Amino acid sequence: MATKPKRVKVLQSLYLEPDRTELVDALAAKTRVLKSILLREAVDDLLVKYKMLKPMTRTKRKAKR
């Protein structure tokens, strides 16, 4: 079986308002998805919105993780 190539990630930090932090924490708990994954997905959505990234299907997005 072929192994997937490892994707390199670059550490980025950001400041969020406390209410946004609480909402992201609640979403992560509710969906059982790591906050880092949720935030990467949000960045992807923002880049698609501004046409800097092509939209990906749900299956491609999962495969990317």
Backbone as a chain_set.jsonl record, in Angstrom:
{"seq": "MATKPKRVKVLQSLYLEPDRTELVDALAAKTRVLKSILLREAVDDLLVKYKMLKPMTRTKRKAKR", "coords": {"N": [[0.844, -1.176, 0.0], [0.565, 2.207, -0.844], [2.054, 5.026, 0.737], [0.853, 8.169, 1.957], [2.208, 11.345, 1.013], [3.762, 13.433, 3.432], [2.244, 16.381, 4.564], [3.531, 19.571, 4.891], [3.249, 21.947, 7.457], [2.904, 25.333, 8.518], [3.461, 27.147, 11.414], [1.138, 29.431, 12.634], [-0.02, 32.213, 14.424], [-2.829, 33.704, 16.056], [-4.957, 36.297, 17.255], [-8.023, 36.131, 18.882], [-11.259, 37.397, 19.656], [-12.605, 36.996, 22.954], [-15.275, 35.942, 22.937], [-15.421, 34.756, 20.422], [-13.482, 32.804, 20.652], [-14.656, 31.157, 22.59], [-16.873, 30.283, 21.113], [-15.639, 28.842, 19.026], [-14.376, 26.864, 20.517], [-16.67, 25.599, 21.556], [-17.834, 24.671, 19.187], [-15.87, 22.884, 18.337], [-16.016, 20.998, 20.385], [-18.664, 20.117, 20.091], [-18.677, 19.055, 17.468], [-16.616, 17.328, 17.596], [-14.231, 17.762, 16.304], [-10.925, 18.744, 15.84], [-9.771, 21.966, 16.957], [-7.74, 23.146, 15.441], [-8.095, 21.981, 12.944], [-10.641, 22.935, 12.274], [-10.055, 25.677, 12.091], [-8.177, 25.704, 9.984], [-9.87, 24.88, 7.938], [-11.596, 27.072, 7.883], [-9.844, 29.059, 6.976], [-9.31, 28.06, 4.417], [-11.895, 28.345, 3.332], [-12.111, 31.145, 3.334], [-10.092, 31.833, 1.519], [-11.137, 30.69, -0.789], [-13.441, 32.252, -1.056], [-12.328, 34.733, -1.778], [-11.325, 34.054, -4.177], [-8.74, 32.957, -4.371], [-8.13, 30.415, -4.11], [-9.19, 27.34, -5.423], [-12.487, 26.011, -5.135], [-13.017, 23.104, -3.13], [-14.14, 19.74, -3.137], [-16.046, 18.011, -0.622], [-14.943, 15.451, -0.116], [-12.347, 15.69, -1.124], [-11.357, 17.611, 0.609], [-11.34, 16.224, 3.049], [-9.483, 14.243, 2.429], [-7.229, 15.749, 2.279], [-6.459, 16.26, 4.857]], "CA": [[0.0, 0.0, 0.0], [1.351, 3.44, -0.937], [1.83, 5.967, 1.834], [0.63, 9.545, 1.526], [3.303, 12.25, 1.377], [3.424, 14.263, 4.583], [2.05, 17.794, 4.238], [4.225, 20.46, 5.814], [2.42, 23.051, 7.936], [3.657, 26.437, 9.106], [2.786, 27.671, 12.595], [0.626, 30.795, 12.594], [-0.785, 32.501, 15.636], [-3.775, 34.781, 15.856], [-5.727, 36.717, 18.419], [-9.463, 36.136, 18.69], [-12.018, 37.939, 20.774], [-13.0, 35.9, 23.849], [-16.519, 35.287, 22.535], [-15.117, 33.906, 19.261], [-12.749, 31.649, 21.179], [-15.651, 30.281, 23.221], [-17.683, 29.661, 20.062], [-14.814, 27.833, 18.343], [-14.244, 25.762, 21.476], [-17.955, 24.887, 21.609], [-17.992, 23.965, 17.916], [-14.943, 21.749, 18.356], [-16.573, 19.988, 21.296], [-19.898, 19.585, 19.509], [-18.4, 18.281, 16.255], [-15.499, 16.43, 17.893], [-13.195, 18.07, 15.326], [-9.905, 19.59, 16.461], [-9.843, 23.392, 16.629], [-6.793, 23.446, 14.366], [-8.717, 21.562, 11.679], [-11.699, 23.899, 12.0], [-9.456, 26.947, 11.672], [-7.62, 25.52, 8.636], [-11.014, 24.86, 7.032], [-12.063, 28.453, 7.784], [-8.889, 29.77, 6.109], [-9.591, 27.585, 3.062], [-13.139, 28.982, 2.899], [-11.804, 32.549, 3.082], [-9.321, 31.901, 0.276], [-12.087, 30.406, -1.874], [-14.297, 33.435, -1.171], [-11.587, 35.768, -2.485], [-10.86, 33.438, -5.417], [-7.308, 32.678, -4.336], [-8.065, 28.96, -4.023], [-10.367, 26.739, -6.048], [-13.317, 25.245, -4.199], [-12.731, 21.677, -3.057], [-15.274, 18.936, -2.703], [-15.919, 17.524, 0.758], [-14.039, 14.296, -0.047], [-10.973, 16.176, -1.31], [-10.971, 18.309, 1.828], [-11.016, 15.216, 4.049], [-8.254, 13.572, 2.02], [-6.122, 16.674, 2.499], [-6.098, 16.299, 6.285]], "C": [[0.895, 1.247, 0.0], [1.04, 4.344, 0.246], [1.656, 7.367, 1.268], [1.846, 10.389, 1.883], [2.857, 13.148, 2.526], [3.323, 15.728, 4.153], [2.719, 18.643, 5.313], [3.273, 21.596, 6.19], [3.318, 24.087, 8.598], [2.842, 26.992, 10.266], [2.404, 29.132, 12.392], [-0.12, 31.023, 13.898], [-1.727, 33.661, 15.339], [-4.475, 35.083, 17.167], [-7.198, 36.721, 18.033], [-10.117, 36.785, 19.9], [-12.474, 36.769, 21.645], [-14.287, 35.195, 23.432], [-16.302, 34.369, 21.339], [-14.379, 32.644, 19.709], [-13.713, 30.65, 21.811], [-16.488, 29.56, 22.178], [-16.901, 28.577, 19.309], [-14.615, 26.625, 19.255], [-15.517, 24.925, 21.526], [-18.181, 24.086, 20.323], [-17.089, 22.734, 17.86], [-15.469, 20.63, 19.252], [-17.799, 19.316, 20.69], [-19.618, 18.654, 18.331], [-17.316, 17.223, 16.465], [-14.409, 16.533, 16.823], [-12.207, 19.003, 16.005], [-10.042, 21.045, 16.014], [-8.909, 23.739, 15.476], [-7.365, 23.07, 13.005], [-9.832, 22.532, 11.299], [-11.131, 25.22, 11.481], [-8.813, 26.844, 10.295], [-8.747, 25.511, 7.596], [-11.558, 26.277, 6.83], [-11.138, 29.271, 6.873], [-9.113, 29.354, 4.657], [-10.839, 28.266, 2.51], [-12.921, 30.455, 2.557], [-11.044, 32.706, 1.762], [-10.188, 31.586, -0.941], [-12.955, 31.632, -2.122], [-13.62, 34.526, -1.995], [-10.891, 35.239, -3.736], [-9.343, 33.269, -5.499], [-7.054, 31.172, -4.272], [-9.333, 28.427, -4.668], [-11.164, 25.981, -4.999], [-12.979, 23.759, -4.269], [-13.997, 20.949, -2.649], [-15.003, 18.441, -1.296], [-14.919, 16.372, 0.84], [-12.593, 14.726, -0.235], [-10.472, 16.848, -0.043], [-10.579, 17.316, 2.902], [-9.711, 14.533, 3.711], [-7.038, 14.426, 2.302], [-5.607, 16.62, 3.917], [-5.113, 15.238, 6.65]], "O": [[1.863, 1.323, 0.756], [-0.102, 4.417, 0.7], [2.233, 7.71, 0.236], [2.456, 10.183, 2.933], [1.702, 13.572, 2.578], [4.203, 16.246, 3.467], [2.488, 18.445, 6.505], [2.575, 22.137, 5.333], [4.359, 23.755, 9.165], [1.655, 27.276, 10.109], [3.238, 29.961, 12.026], [-0.777, 30.117, 14.412], [-1.451, 34.494, 14.476], [-4.568, 34.24, 18.06], [-7.574, 37.249, 16.986], [-9.599, 36.729, 21.015], [-12.704, 35.672, 21.137], [-14.386, 33.975, 23.559], [-16.931, 33.315, 21.248], [-14.63, 31.553, 19.198], [-13.6, 29.444, 21.592], [-16.785, 28.374, 22.325], [-17.446, 27.518, 18.996], [-14.682, 25.484, 18.796], [-15.459, 23.695, 21.536], [-18.663, 22.954, 20.37], [-17.501, 21.673, 17.392], [-15.373, 19.453, 18.906], [-17.952, 18.097, 20.768], [-20.238, 17.598, 18.205], [-17.122, 16.34, 15.629], [-13.756, 15.548, 16.478], [-12.612, 19.953, 16.674], [-10.378, 21.329, 14.864], [-9.263, 24.551, 14.62], [-7.137, 23.773, 12.021], [-9.956, 22.91, 10.134], [-11.668, 25.808, 10.542], [-8.888, 27.79, 9.51], [-8.597, 26.065, 6.507], [-11.94, 26.637, 5.716], [-11.613, 30.089, 6.084], [-9.107, 30.201, 3.764], [-10.85, 28.712, 1.362], [-13.491, 30.955, 1.588], [-11.329, 33.615, 0.983], [-9.986, 32.161, -2.011], [-13.182, 32.01, -3.272], [-14.267, 35.171, -2.819], [-9.993, 35.879, -4.283], [-8.745, 33.419, -6.565], [-5.915, 30.716, -4.368], [-10.415, 28.985, -4.488], [-10.595, 25.383, -4.086], [-12.689, 23.228, -5.341], [-14.823, 21.481, -1.906], [-13.862, 18.45, -0.835], [-14.123, 16.322, 1.778], [-11.7, 14.189, 0.421], [-9.314, 16.685, 0.34], [-9.59, 17.529, 3.604], [-8.906, 14.264, 4.603], [-5.946, 13.909, 2.536], [-4.434, 16.904, 4.16], [-4.712, 15.14, 7.81]]}, "num_chains": 1, "name": "protein.A"}
